[in-house]
């Protein structure tokens, strides 16, 4: 089975990847949201969690 990133033969040390570089590229895609599962559609009045208002400290 070839490396899923660059298609070179895999290295048992980094399986299923061929190198540390390709393993790191894959990890960066996961952490950056490159791989995501679709969720239910948001309503127009729903705000994404990152944009939700925080209570004021007043």
MMTF fields as JSON, N, C-alpha, C and O atoms, coordinates in Angstrom:
{
  "mmtfVersion": "1.0.0",
  "mmtfProducer": "UNKNOWN",
  "numBonds": 231,
  "numAtoms": 232,
  "numGroups": 58,
  "numChains": 1,
  "numModels": 1,
  "chainsPerModel": [1],
  "groupsPerChain": [58],
  "chainIdList": ["A"],
  "bondAtomList": [4, 2, 8, 6, 12, 10, 16, 14, 20, 18, 24, 22, 28, 26, 32, 30, 36, 34, 40, 38, 44, 42, 48, 46, 52, 50, 56, 54, 60, 58, 64, 62, 68, 66, 72, 70, 76, 74, 80, 78, 84, 82, 88, 86, 92, 90, 96, 94, 100, 98, 104, 102, 108, 106, 112, 110, 116, 114, 120, 118, 124, 122, 128, 126, 132, 130, 136, 134, 140, 138, 144, 142, 148, 146, 152, 150, 156, 154, 160, 158, 164, 162, 168, 166, 172, 170, 176, 174, 180, 178, 184, 182, 188, 186, 192, 190, 196, 194, 200, 198, 204, 202, 208, 206, 212, 210, 216, 214, 220, 218, 224, 222, 228, 226],
  "bondOrderList": [1, 1, 1, 1, 1, 1, 1, 1, 1, 1, 1, 1, 1, 1, 1, 1, 1, 1, 1, 1, 1, 1, 1, 1, 1, 1, 1, 1, 1, 1, 1, 1, 1, 1, 1, 1, 1, 1, 1, 1, 1, 1, 1, 1, 1, 1, 1, 1, 1, 1, 1, 1, 1, 1, 1, 1, 1],
  "groupList": [{"groupName": "UNK", "atomNameList": ["N", "CA", "C", "O"], "elementList": ["N", "C", "C", "O"], "formalChargeList": [0, 0, 0, 0], "bondAtomList": [1, 0, 2, 1, 3, 2], "bondOrderList": [1, 1, 2], "singleLetterCode": "X", "chemCompType": "L-PEPTIDE LINKING"}],
  "groupTypeList": [0, 0, 0, 0, 0, 0, 0, 0, 0, 0, 0, 0, 0, 0, 0, 0, 0, 0, 0, 0, 0, 0, 0, 0, 0, 0, 0, 0, 0, 0, 0, 0, 0, 0, 0, 0, 0, 0, 0, 0, 0, 0, 0, 0, 0, 0, 0, 0, 0, 0, 0, 0, 0, 0, 0, 0, 0, 0],
  "groupIdList": [1, 2, 3, 4, 5, 6, 7, 8, 9, 10, 11, 12, 13, 14, 15, 16, 17, 18, 19, 20, 21, 22, 23, 24, 25, 26, 27, 28, 29, 30, 31, 32, 33, 34, 35, 36, 37, 38, 39, 40, 41, 42, 43, 44, 45, 46, 47, 48, 49, 50, 51, 52, 53, 54, 55, 56, 57, 58],
  "secStructList": [7, 5, 7, 6, 6, 6, 7, 7, 5, 7, 7, 4, 4, 4, 6, 6, 1, 1, 1, 2, 2, 2, 2, 2, 2, 2, 2, 2, 2, 2, 2, 6, 6, 1, 1, 7, 7, 7, 7, 7, 7, 7, 7, 6, 6, 7, 7, 7, 4, 4, 4, 1, 7, 7, 7, 7, 7, 7],
  "xCoordList": [0.85, 0.0, 0.896, 1.778, 0.701, 1.544, 1.161, 0.071, 2.079, 1.855, 0.642, 0.563, -0.303, -1.493, -1.21, -2.054, -0.051, 0.28, 1.005, 0.593, 2.097, 2.927, 2.962, 3.543, 2.355, 2.246, 3.549, 3.61, 4.595, 5.828, 5.586, 4.603, 6.466, 6.321, 6.413, 7.172, 5.648, 5.631, 6.879, 7.525, 7.2, 8.3, 7.659, 6.821, 8.031, 7.418, 7.532, 6.674, 8.58, 8.766, 7.684, 7.32, 7.17, 6.187, 4.853, 4.035, 4.62, 3.429, 2.163, 2.01, 1.266, 1.124, 1.828, 1.576, 2.705, 3.39, 4.781, 5.247, 5.439, 6.781, 7.854, 9.004, 7.492, 8.489, 7.82, 6.596, 8.649, 8.157, 7.484, 6.487, 8.031, 7.464, 6.016, 5.15, 5.742, 4.366, 3.446, 2.277, 3.963, 3.163, 2.814, 1.693, 3.775, 3.523, 2.555, 1.736, 2.642, 1.694, 0.276, -0.65, 0.103, -1.213, -1.723, -2.888, -0.853, -1.25, -1.675, -2.668, -0.934, -1.286, -2.648, -3.4, -2.963, -4.29, -5.386, -6.428, -5.165, -6.165, -6.331, -7.452, -5.213, -5.285, -5.817, -6.433, -5.587, -6.047, -7.465, -7.963, -8.119, -9.494, -9.599, -10.678, -8.497, -8.523, -9.356, -9.935, -9.403, -10.255, -11.39, -11.145, -12.595, -13.723, -14.931, -15.128, -15.722, -16.969, -18.077, -18.142, -18.944, -20.022, -21.001, -21.277, -21.502, -22.485, -23.815, -23.951, -24.791, -26.089, -25.964, -25.13, -26.772, -26.701, -27.121, -28.001, -26.49, -26.825, -28.014, -28.17, -28.845, -29.909, -29.264, -28.154, -29.952, -29.392, -29.109, -28.164, -29.907, -29.701, -28.724, -28.408, -28.235, -27.23, -25.854, -25.519, -25.063, -23.705, -22.749, -22.988, -21.672, -20.662, -20.096, -20.084, -19.634, -19.143, -18.032, -17.936, -17.191, -16.084, -16.552, -15.818, -17.74, -18.254, -19.34, -19.889, -19.655, -20.703, -20.287, -19.11, -21.238, -20.945, -20.585, -21.194, -19.607, -19.204, -19.847, -20.0, -20.231, -20.814, -19.784, -18.593, -20.263, -19.381, -18.997, -19.765, -17.824, -17.358, -17.793, -17.322, -18.668, -19.092, -19.884, -20.317],
  "yCoordList": [-1.182, 0.0, 1.246, 1.353, 2.175, 3.37, 4.397, 4.354, 5.307, 6.411, 7.215, 7.572, 7.507, 8.255, 9.722, 10.38, 10.231, 11.63, 11.774, 12.563, 11.007, 11.2, 9.994, 10.069, 8.897, 7.67, 6.88, 5.952, 7.208, 6.415, 5.164, 5.103, 4.157, 2.96, 3.337, 4.231, 2.657, 2.971, 2.45, 1.511, 3.077, 2.656, 2.087, 2.754, 0.86, 0.28, 1.175, 1.126, 1.984, 2.868, 3.954, 4.394, 4.389, 5.477, 5.02, 5.853, 3.754, 3.195, 3.884, 4.077, 4.259, 3.968, 4.963, 4.982, 5.791, 6.813, 6.339, 5.293, 7.116, 6.757, 7.443, 7.004, 8.519, 9.296, 10.11, 10.218, 10.671, 11.545, 12.777, 13.269, 13.27, 14.445, 14.205, 15.033, 13.073, 12.785, 12.575, 12.96, 11.971, 11.816, 13.184, 13.398, 14.108, 15.462, 16.237, 17.009, 16.039, 16.68, 16.214, 17.024, 14.916, 14.373, 14.944, 15.326, 15.002, 15.564, 17.02, 17.44, 17.787, 19.199, 19.334, 20.261, 18.418, 18.458, 18.198, 18.853, 17.241, 16.97, 18.174, 18.598, 18.725, 19.841, 21.113, 21.936, 21.282, 22.478, 22.381, 23.325, 21.256, 21.093, 20.635, 20.693, 20.182, 19.694, 18.426, 18.169, 17.653, 16.463, 16.782, 17.028, 16.782, 17.102, 16.282, 15.982, 15.933, 15.235, 16.27, 17.167, 16.159, 17.141, 17.004, 15.901, 18.109, 18.121, 18.627, 18.927, 18.717, 19.224, 20.689, 21.409, 21.144, 22.547, 23.472, 23.135, 24.631, 25.624, 26.448, 26.712, 26.85, 27.798, 29.156, 29.399, 30.048, 31.369, 32.152, 32.94, 31.955, 32.718, 32.036, 32.6, 30.84, 30.171, 30.731, 30.945, 30.966, 31.447, 30.279, 29.449, 30.196, 29.187, 29.397, 30.527, 28.351, 28.434, 29.457, 30.113, 29.61, 30.56, 32.005, 32.895, 32.263, 33.62, 33.925, 35.026, 32.959, 33.151, 34.249, 34.372, 35.032, 36.125, 35.556, 34.595, 36.153, 35.801, 36.785, 37.957, 36.344, 37.281, 38.336, 38.047, 39.559, 40.647, 40.457, 39.89, 40.922, 40.802, 41.986, 42.105, 42.862, 44.062, 43.717, 44.61],
  "zCoordList": [0.0, 0.0, 0.0, 0.853, -0.916, -0.972, 0.096, 0.667, 0.344, 1.283, 0.816, -0.36, 1.712, 1.298, 0.943, 0.335, 1.31, 1.025, -0.303, -1.154, -0.489, -1.688, -2.621, -3.704, -2.22, -3.034, -3.157, -3.964, -2.389, -2.373, -1.537, -0.797, -1.639, -0.792, 0.695, 1.069, 1.52, 2.946, 3.639, 3.175, 4.752, 5.607, 6.869, 7.475, 7.289, 8.486, 9.727, 10.609, 9.793, 10.944, 11.008, 12.099, 9.856, 9.793, 9.229, 8.837, 9.179, 8.564, 9.032, 10.238, 8.178, 6.752, 5.844, 4.639, 6.4, 5.612, 5.207, 5.66, 4.35, 3.896, 4.724, 4.733, 5.423, 6.161, 7.261, 7.327, 8.11, 9.178, 8.573, 9.102, 7.464, 6.8, 6.409, 6.695, 5.754, 5.326, 6.529, 6.489, 7.592, 8.809, 9.39, 9.852, 9.366, 9.872, 8.983, 9.483, 7.677, 6.749, 7.07, 7.105, 7.302, 7.631, 8.954, 9.06, 9.958, 11.251, 11.107, 11.702, 10.326, 10.109, 9.435, 9.733, 8.537, 7.893, 8.908, 8.875, 9.819, 10.857, 11.772, 12.053, 12.236, 13.175, 12.537, 13.215, 11.248, 10.551, 10.02, 9.407, 10.247, 9.783, 8.342, 7.753, 7.764, 6.386, 6.23, 5.175, 7.289, 7.313, 8.276, 9.457, 7.802, 8.67, 8.257, 7.079, 9.23, 8.978, 8.903, 9.743, 7.916, 7.811, 8.977, 9.449, 9.416, 10.485, 9.955, 8.769, 10.84, 10.394, 9.982, 10.531, 9.031, 8.615, 9.755, 10.546, 9.83, 10.844, 10.38, 9.188, 11.317, 11.002, 10.782, 11.255, 10.065, 9.781, 11.054, 11.087, 12.107, 13.337, 14.289, 15.337, 13.958, 14.774, 14.452, 13.287, 15.487, 15.307, 15.525, 16.403, 14.745, 15.03, 16.431, 16.92, 17.08, 18.459, 18.605, 19.642, 17.591, 17.687, 17.643, 18.073, 17.139, 17.046, 18.065, 18.075, 18.921, 19.921, 20.895, 21.233, 21.335, 22.261, 23.624, 24.095, 24.233, 25.583, 26.545, 26.201, 27.747, 28.706, 29.111, 29.222, 29.33, 29.747, 31.206, 31.983, 31.581, 32.96, 33.823, 34.954, 33.341, 34.071, 35.295, 36.023]
}
